[in-house]
Amino acid sequence: MTDFLASIVGSESLLVGTVIPFLFVLTVVVFVHEMGHYLVGRWCGIGVNAFSIGFGPELVGFTDRRGTRWKLCAIPLGGYVKFVGDMNATSTPDAEEIDKLSPAERRIAFHTQPVWKRALTVVAGPMFNFLLTIAVFAVFFSVYGRVVSEPMVAEVRAGTPAAAAGFMPGDRFVTVDGHQIETFDDVRRFVSGRTGDPLVFVMLRDGKEIELKATPEVMEQEDALGNKVKVGVIGVVNSQELGQPRIITYSVPGALAEAVRQTGQSLERIGNFLKRFAVGREDKCQLGGPIKIAKMSGQAANLGFEMLVQLVAGLSLGIGFLNLLPIPPLDGGHLVFYAVEAAIGRPVSERAMEMVYRVGFLMVLGFMGFVFWNDLFGC
């Protein structure tokens, strides 16, 4: 009996070790995203019928004094805010349904608002995801600081692009492809996502700057959670002696500024990865769906609450970025329609919106199917 209970509720069980961390990670990210829509929408004077975490049948909920139904639903793979006047899942306007609204409802309906209010409400979701990431980074930087190493070459591995290019121990990185280098992590950041791209390295050797060219090659490594990932490397190694690792401490404003900078760099990496992925230059197994997220949540939880929070920050950043892609029914797709509306002075026709939303919806379904396939069979 003891073994049976341990298999269900023990720390190594599926429930406690994977499901609960997964629900924690996803719920926090979704809640923050939808809260962005809700808070800015309310600030803009838009009425809210429902705020839901999850889809499907309602498990628990309550209605507040403003008439908003707050609920937790059975399928915890997302969430939504239903504004007054939202008649369908894609939030496209329906003239007949809007005509059925009372005058009071029409004043606070989403689709009767100026285009800038609608755009601000839509973009608030991804922006709140970015703010969550910045907040997590800022707390970690202010509490723990940041470990950095000098961008020095301690060893050049034989048979690597660096060896072929003429890198030597004692060289110091100055720039990589025109980007200034301050720490060895900067080198990793610029190289890891550029497999197959010829890069120009400016190195400091014996007090003189020299230019070397190398093309990163793919190498399988372990990430912080122990998963195998493929990254670009040139084959140089840092060391404690030459790298002289140290901890940079930050004041609260300094930690916030560094958090913003790191978040911007992470967004740039995500964008570069997706561009390379679209043309077949990245490993498809780098993308995963709910099953991979659940696995990573369990791994992070085993390493401690701090690692789980870092996973929340990373996932929040990714969700925010993906939602800004200009594909209906994502937030970015809505923003494209609002931009067109602002440019031509009238809303896009319902027929045109419906056609585009159908195509976009099929694209989103195709992507979801792809990552599910990766989770189950592809990787």
C-alpha positions as CSV (number, residue, x, y, z in Angstrom):
1,M,0.0,0.0,0.0
2,T,2.8,2.4,0.9
3,D,4.5,1.7,-2.5
4,F,1.2,2.3,-4.3
5,L,0.6,5.7,-2.6
6,A,4.2,6.7,-3.3
7,S,3.7,5.9,-7.0
8,I,0.7,8.3,-7.0
9,V,1.7,11.2,-4.7
10,G,5.4,10.7,-4.0
11,S,7.9,13.3,-5.2
12,E,9.0,11.0,-8.0
13,S,5.4,10.2,-9.1
14,L,3.8,11.3,-12.4
15,L,1.4,13.5,-10.4
16,V,3.8,15.4,-8.1
17,G,6.9,15.1,-10.2
18,T,5.4,16.1,-13.6
19,V,1.7,17.0,-13.7
20,I,1.7,19.6,-10.8
21,P,4.9,21.4,-12.0
22,F,3.5,21.5,-15.6
23,L,0.2,22.9,-14.4
24,F,2.0,25.5,-12.3
25,V,4.2,26.6,-15.2
26,L,1.4,26.8,-17.7
27,T,-1.1,28.4,-15.4
28,V,1.2,31.2,-14.4
29,V,2.2,32.0,-18.0
30,V,-1.4,31.9,-19.2
31,F,-2.8,33.8,-16.3
32,V,-0.2,36.6,-16.8
33,H,-1.0,36.8,-20.5
34,E,-4.7,36.9,-20.1
35,M,-4.4,39.4,-17.2
36,G,-2.6,41.7,-19.6
37,H,-5.6,41.6,-21.9
38,Y,-8.0,42.0,-19.0
39,L,-6.4,44.9,-17.2
40,V,-5.7,47.0,-20.2
41,G,-9.1,46.2,-21.7
42,R,-10.8,47.4,-18.4
43,W,-8.5,50.5,-18.4
44,C,-9.8,51.2,-21.9
45,G,-13.4,51.0,-20.7
46,I,-14.2,47.6,-22.4
47,G,-16.6,45.3,-20.6
48,V,-15.5,41.7,-19.7
49,N,-17.9,38.8,-19.7
50,A,-15.4,36.0,-18.7
51,F,-11.8,35.4,-17.6
52,S,-10.9,31.7,-18.1
53,I,-7.9,29.6,-17.3
54,G,-8.3,26.5,-19.5
55,F,-11.0,25.5,-21.9
56,G,-14.0,23.2,-21.9
57,P,-16.3,22.5,-18.9
58,E,-16.0,24.9,-16.0
59,L,-14.6,23.3,-12.8
60,V,-14.8,26.2,-10.4
61,G,-15.7,29.8,-10.8
62,F,-17.4,32.9,-9.4
63,T,-18.9,36.1,-10.8
64,D,-17.6,39.4,-9.5
65,R,-19.6,42.6,-8.9
66,R,-18.9,43.9,-12.5
67,G,-20.5,40.7,-14.0
68,T,-17.2,39.1,-15.0
69,R,-17.2,35.3,-14.7
70,W,-13.8,34.1,-13.4
71,K,-13.4,30.4,-14.0
72,L,-11.0,27.4,-14.1
73,C,-11.9,24.9,-16.8
74,A,-11.1,21.3,-17.4
75,I,-8.6,21.5,-20.2
76,P,-5.6,23.4,-18.9
77,L,-3.9,24.2,-22.3
78,G,-4.5,27.9,-22.5
79,G,-7.1,30.5,-21.5
80,Y,-9.1,33.5,-22.7
81,V,-10.7,36.8,-21.9
82,K,-14.2,37.2,-23.4
83,F,-15.0,40.9,-23.8
84,V,-18.5,42.2,-24.3
85,G,-19.4,41.9,-28.0
86,D,-17.0,39.0,-28.6
87,M,-19.2,36.6,-30.5
88,N,-16.8,33.9,-31.7
89,A,-13.5,32.4,-30.9
90,T,-11.5,34.6,-33.3
91,S,-13.0,37.8,-32.0
92,T,-14.0,38.9,-35.5
93,P,-16.9,41.3,-35.5
94,D,-20.4,40.1,-36.4
95,A,-22.7,42.9,-37.4
96,E,-25.9,41.0,-36.7
97,E,-24.8,40.0,-33.2
98,I,-23.6,43.5,-32.4
99,D,-27.0,44.9,-33.4
100,K,-28.5,42.7,-30.8
101,L,-26.6,44.4,-28.0
102,S,-28.3,46.9,-25.8
103,P,-27.1,50.6,-26.0
104,A,-25.3,50.1,-22.6
105,E,-23.6,47.0,-23.9
106,R,-22.6,48.6,-27.2
107,R,-20.8,51.4,-25.3
108,I,-18.5,48.9,-23.7
109,A,-18.3,46.3,-26.4
110,F,-14.9,45.4,-27.8
111,H,-15.6,46.0,-31.4
112,T,-17.2,49.4,-30.9
113,Q,-14.0,50.8,-29.4
114,P,-11.5,53.0,-31.3
115,V,-8.9,51.0,-33.1
116,W,-6.1,52.1,-30.7
117,K,-8.0,50.8,-27.7
118,R,-8.5,47.4,-29.4
119,A,-4.8,47.3,-30.4
120,L,-3.6,48.2,-27.0
121,T,-5.8,45.6,-25.4
122,V,-4.6,42.9,-27.7
123,V,-0.9,43.7,-27.5
124,A,-1.1,43.8,-23.7
125,G,-1.1,40.0,-23.4
126,P,2.3,39.4,-25.0
127,M,3.7,42.5,-23.3
128,F,2.7,41.2,-19.9
129,N,4.5,37.9,-20.8
130,F,7.6,39.9,-21.5
131,L,7.2,41.9,-18.2
132,L,7.0,38.6,-16.3
133,T,10.3,37.5,-17.8
134,I,11.9,40.8,-17.0
135,A,10.6,40.7,-13.4
136,V,12.0,37.2,-12.9
137,F,15.4,38.1,-14.4
138,A,15.5,41.3,-12.3
139,V,14.8,39.4,-9.1
140,F,17.5,36.8,-9.8
141,F,20.1,39.5,-10.8
142,S,19.4,41.6,-7.7
143,V,19.6,38.6,-5.4
144,Y,22.3,36.4,-7.0
145,G,24.1,38.7,-9.4
146,R,25.5,37.4,-12.6
147,V,28.6,35.1,-13.1
148,V,30.7,36.2,-16.0
149,S,34.1,35.3,-17.5
150,E,36.6,37.1,-19.6
151,P,36.3,36.2,-23.3
152,M,39.6,34.4,-23.5
153,V,40.6,31.3,-25.5
154,A,42.3,28.8,-23.1
155,E,42.2,25.8,-25.5
156,V,41.5,25.1,-29.2
157,R,40.1,21.7,-29.8
158,A,41.8,19.8,-32.7
159,G,39.8,19.3,-35.8
160,T,37.3,22.1,-35.1
161,P,36.5,25.2,-37.1
162,A,38.5,27.3,-34.6
163,A,41.6,25.2,-35.2
164,A,41.2,25.4,-39.0
165,A,40.7,29.2,-38.7
166,G,43.9,29.7,-36.7
167,F,42.6,30.5,-33.2
168,M,45.3,30.2,-30.6
169,P,45.3,29.9,-26.8
170,G,45.6,33.3,-25.2
171,D,43.5,35.1,-27.9
172,R,40.8,37.4,-26.6
173,F,37.5,38.0,-28.5
174,V,36.9,41.6,-29.4
175,T,33.9,41.3,-31.8
176,V,31.9,38.5,-33.4
177,D,30.4,39.4,-36.7
178,G,30.5,43.1,-35.7
179,H,29.0,42.6,-32.3
180,Q,31.1,43.8,-29.3
181,I,32.2,41.0,-26.9
182,E,32.4,41.7,-23.2
183,T,32.1,38.2,-21.7
184,F,32.6,34.6,-22.8
185,D,28.8,34.1,-22.6
186,D,28.6,36.8,-25.4
187,V,30.6,34.5,-27.6
188,R,28.4,31.5,-26.9
189,R,25.3,33.6,-27.5
190,F,26.4,34.8,-31.0
191,V,27.9,31.4,-32.0
192,S,25.4,28.9,-30.7
193,G,22.5,29.9,-33.0
194,R,24.6,30.4,-36.2
195,T,25.4,26.8,-37.3
196,G,26.6,26.8,-40.9
197,D,27.0,30.6,-41.0
198,P,30.5,32.0,-41.8
199,L,31.4,34.4,-39.0
200,V,34.1,37.0,-38.7
201,F,35.9,37.1,-35.4
202,V,38.2,40.0,-34.4
203,M,40.7,38.7,-31.9
204,L,43.3,40.5,-29.7
205,R,46.6,38.7,-29.9
206,D,49.9,40.1,-28.5
207,G,48.3,43.5,-28.3
208,K,47.2,43.6,-32.0
209,E,43.8,42.9,-33.5
210,I,43.6,40.2,-36.1
211,E,40.6,38.9,-38.1
212,L,39.7,35.3,-38.3
213,K,36.9,33.5,-40.1
214,A,35.1,30.4,-38.9
215,T,31.8,28.6,-39.5
216,P,30.2,27.1,-36.4
217,E,29.4,23.4,-36.6
218,V,26.6,21.6,-34.8
219,M,27.4,19.8,-31.6
220,E,25.1,18.0,-29.1
221,Q,25.2,19.3,-25.6
222,E,23.2,19.1,-22.4
223,D,21.1,22.0,-21.3
224,A,20.6,23.1,-17.7
225,L,17.8,20.5,-17.3
226,G,19.8,17.6,-18.7
227,N,18.2,17.5,-22.1
228,K,20.2,16.9,-25.3
229,V,20.2,20.0,-27.5
230,K,22.1,20.8,-30.7
231,V,24.0,24.1,-30.7
232,G,26.6,25.8,-32.9
233,V,30.3,25.7,-31.7
234,I,33.6,26.7,-33.1
235,G,35.7,24.6,-30.7
236,V,37.3,27.0,-28.2
237,V,37.3,26.5,-24.5
238,N,37.5,29.0,-21.7
239,S,39.2,28.2,-18.3
240,Q,39.1,29.5,-14.8
241,E,42.7,30.8,-15.0
242,L,42.2,32.9,-18.2
243,G,38.5,33.5,-17.8
244,Q,38.8,34.8,-14.2
245,P,35.1,34.2,-13.4
246,R,33.5,36.8,-11.2
247,I,30.1,37.8,-9.9
248,I,28.7,41.1,-11.0
249,T,26.3,42.5,-8.4
250,Y,23.5,44.8,-9.2
251,S,21.4,47.5,-7.5
252,V,17.7,47.1,-8.0
253,P,17.7,49.7,-10.9
254,G,20.8,48.0,-12.3
255,A,19.2,44.5,-12.1
256,L,16.1,45.8,-13.9
257,A,18.2,47.4,-16.7
258,E,20.2,44.1,-17.1
259,A,16.9,42.1,-17.1
260,V,15.6,44.3,-19.9
261,R,18.8,43.8,-21.8
262,Q,18.8,40.0,-21.3
263,T,15.2,39.8,-22.3
264,G,15.8,41.7,-25.5
265,Q,18.7,39.4,-26.3
266,S,16.6,36.3,-25.7
267,L,13.8,37.7,-28.0
268,E,16.5,38.2,-30.7
269,R,17.6,34.6,-30.3
270,I,14.1,33.3,-30.6
271,G,13.5,35.4,-33.7
272,N,16.7,34.1,-35.3
273,F,15.9,30.5,-34.4
274,L,12.5,30.7,-36.1
275,K,13.8,32.3,-39.2
276,R,16.5,29.6,-39.5
277,F,13.9,26.9,-38.7
278,A,11.6,28.2,-41.4
279,V,14.2,27.5,-44.0
280,G,15.2,24.1,-42.6
281,R,18.5,25.2,-40.9
282,E,17.5,24.2,-37.3
283,D,16.8,20.9,-35.7
284,K,13.0,20.2,-35.6
285,C,13.4,18.5,-32.2
286,Q,14.2,21.9,-30.7
287,L,10.4,22.6,-30.9
288,G,8.1,20.7,-28.6
289,G,4.5,20.9,-27.3
290,P,2.7,20.3,-24.1
291,I,4.4,16.9,-23.5
292,K,7.9,18.4,-23.8
293,I,6.9,21.3,-21.6
294,A,5.5,18.9,-19.0
295,K,8.7,16.9,-19.1
296,M,10.8,20.0,-18.7
297,S,8.6,21.2,-15.8
298,G,9.2,18.0,-14.0
299,Q,13.0,18.2,-14.6
300,A,13.0,21.8,-13.4
301,A,11.0,21.0,-10.3
302,N,13.5,18.3,-9.4
303,L,16.3,20.9,-9.5
304,G,14.4,23.2,-7.2
305,F,11.8,26.0,-7.2
306,E,14.2,28.5,-8.6
307,M,14.8,26.5,-11.7
308,L,11.1,26.1,-12.1
309,V,10.6,29.9,-11.9
310,Q,13.3,30.3,-14.6
311,L,11.4,27.9,-16.8
312,V,8.3,30.0,-16.3
313,A,10.3,33.1,-17.4
314,G,11.6,31.3,-20.5
315,L,8.2,29.9,-21.5
316,S,6.5,33.2,-20.9
317,L,9.0,34.9,-23.3
318,G,8.4,32.2,-25.9
319,I,4.6,32.4,-25.6
320,G,4.7,36.2,-25.8
321,F,6.8,36.1,-28.9
322,L,4.7,33.5,-30.7
323,N,1.5,35.4,-30.0
324,L,3.0,38.4,-31.8
325,L,3.5,36.6,-35.0
326,P,1.2,38.1,-37.7
327,I,-0.9,35.0,-38.1
328,P,-4.7,35.0,-37.2
329,P,-6.0,34.0,-34.7
330,L,-2.9,34.9,-32.7
331,D,-2.7,38.4,-31.2
332,G,-0.3,39.5,-34.0
333,G,-2.9,38.6,-36.6
334,H,-5.4,40.9,-34.9
335,L,-2.8,43.7,-34.8
336,V,-2.3,43.4,-38.5
337,F,-6.0,43.9,-39.1
338,Y,-6.0,46.9,-36.8
339,A,-3.1,48.4,-38.6
340,V,-4.9,48.0,-41.9
341,E,-8.0,49.5,-40.4
342,A,-6.0,52.5,-39.1
343,A,-4.4,53.0,-42.5
344,I,-7.6,52.8,-44.7
345,G,-9.9,54.4,-42.1
346,R,-12.4,51.6,-41.9
347,P,-12.5,47.9,-40.7
348,V,-11.4,45.1,-43.0
349,S,-14.5,43.5,-44.5
350,E,-15.9,40.5,-42.6
351,R,-15.6,38.3,-45.6
352,A,-11.9,39.1,-46.0
353,M,-11.3,38.6,-42.3
354,E,-13.1,35.3,-42.3
355,M,-11.0,33.9,-45.2
356,V,-7.7,35.0,-43.6
357,Y,-8.7,33.6,-40.2
358,R,-9.5,30.3,-41.8
359,V,-6.1,30.1,-43.4
360,G,-4.4,31.3,-40.2
361,F,-6.4,28.8,-38.1
362,L,-5.2,25.9,-40.3
363,M,-1.6,27.2,-40.0
364,V,-1.9,27.2,-36.2
365,L,-3.5,23.7,-36.2
366,G,-0.7,22.5,-38.4
367,F,2.0,23.9,-36.1
368,M,0.2,22.3,-33.1
369,G,0.1,19.0,-34.9
370,F,3.8,19.3,-35.7
371,V,4.9,19.9,-32.1
372,F,2.6,17.1,-30.9
373,W,4.1,14.7,-33.4
374,N,7.6,15.8,-32.2
375,D,6.5,15.1,-28.6
376,L,5.1,11.7,-29.3
377,F,7.0,10.2,-32.3
378,G,9.3,12.6,-34.0
379,C,12.1,13.1,-31.5
